[in-house]
């Protein structure tokens, strides 16, 4: 994609395994998804690395649960992830989030400068990604889980929160 797309995909991702995969290499390679309303699953099945097809095929998936739980499952990882070259494409596994702001450019007032702020990243130790392994992420509690003022102010969360009667949060 364009530069903005590449910048955002470098900082906003849910990636069980990001690498230079070529799903069109084999008729047996697929990327499929399922959404049953409580879990959204994406599976990369028998995908090969571009230009490194002799390494073998990879099969892995990500499951995004409506509870916030995320599970990365690895069925077939034919080579250690540390051996995958990042020359053509970054090699990553984990979660990252960011946002973009358009600011007026000080040099050219009629133009806008795009600034991307990455505010959270969880990187997996790729040496742990092996055949028949899984990683589970469970969300930490937040103030948004409280349904009343009393629940909020008596919470044992360590946030410095207060109850908003207008928003009921």
N, C-alpha and C positions, 0 to 999 in steps of 0.2 A: 504494500500500500504506500501511501504518501508518507512524508516525513513525520507528520503528526501521528498518524497511525502507528508507525514504528516506534516513536517515542512513548506512546501510551502503552503499547504491548510490552515494552521493556519494563514498565513500572506498574501495570495493572494486569494481574494474571492469577489464575488458579491453575497450576501446572504440575500434574503428577510427574511428567517428564517432558521438558521442552528441549527439542533438538532439531536437526535438519532432516525430518522425516519426509519420505516421498510415498504417500499413500497410493499413487498411481503406478508404482513399479510393478505390482503383481495384481492379477485378477482376484487373488485371495485376500488382499489387503482391504480392510474396511475401517471406517470411522462411523460408529453408530451411536444413537442416543435413545434414551427412554425417559419419559416423564409420567409418573403415575399420580402426581399431585402432592405426594409427600417426599419423594426422592427424585432427583434428576441425575441420570447416569450417562456419562460419555465413555465409550470404549474404543480404544485403538487396537485393532485385531490384526496381527501378522503384518505390521508396518515395518518398512526397511529404511535405513539411513541412506540419504541421497549419496550416491557414489561409493557407498560402503555396504552394498547389498550382500556381499560375501560374509559379513559379520553375522547374518541371521536376522530373523524377524523378532519384533517386540510386540508383546500383548500386555496392555495395562488399562486401567480405568480410573475414573474419579466419580464418586457419588456425593452429591450435594443434598443433604437432608433439610427438610423444612425447619427442623429444630436448630439449625446452624452447624450441626456436625458435618464434617467433611472427611471422607475416607478415600485414600489413594490405595489401589490394589494393583499389585504387580504379579502377573502370571509368568510371562516369559521375558527375561532380560538376558540375552545371549552373551553379552560382554559386560565387564564392569563399566559403570557409567563414567568413571574417571578416564576411561580410554576413548570416549567419544570426543571427537575434535569439535572445538567451538569456533573454528576459523570461519566457516560459512554461516553459522547461526549460533546464538548463545545456547548453552546447555545449562538448564536450570531445573530445579524441582522445589516447589514450595508455593507460597502465597505472597502476593504483594498488592498494595492498593495505593492510589495516588489521585490527585485531581489537578485540573488545568485552569489557570486564570489568564484572562486576556488583559494586559496592562497597556496603557498608552506608551509608546516608545518615546524616550526623551529626545532622541535624535530626529525622529520624523513624527511630528505630532499627529498627523492623520492616519498613521499606521498603529497597529497593536502588536505587542510582544507577547508571545505565548510562554508561560512559565508553568512547568509541571512540578508539583510538590509531592514527593513520595513520603507517605507518613507511616507506613507500616509494612514490614517484610518479615516473613518467616522462611528461612532457607533450610532445606533438608540436607543432611549429610549424605551425599550421593553414594558413598561407599556402603551405605546400609540398604540401598535399593538392589534387591536380588530376586531370583525366581521365588514365587510363592510367598511374597512378603506383603505387608500392608502397613500404612501409617494412618493414624486417626487423629484428627484435630477436633477438640471439643471447645465450644465457646465459653469464655469466662462470663460470670454473671454481670449484668449491667443494671443501671437505674431504670431502664425502660421496661424491665420485667415487673415493676411494682404497679399495682392497680389502684392504690389508694394512698392518701397522704400518710396515714398511720403506718402502712407497710414501708413507705419510703423513709420516714424519719426514724423508724426503729430498726432499719436494716443494719446488718453488720458489714456491709460493703465499706470499703475504705475510701470511697469517693466523697468529695465535698459537694454533696447534692442538696437540693431543696425542692419542695413540692410546688408545682405551678398549678394553681386552681383553674386558670383559664384553659390550659391544655390538658388538664387532668393527668399530668405526668410529673 
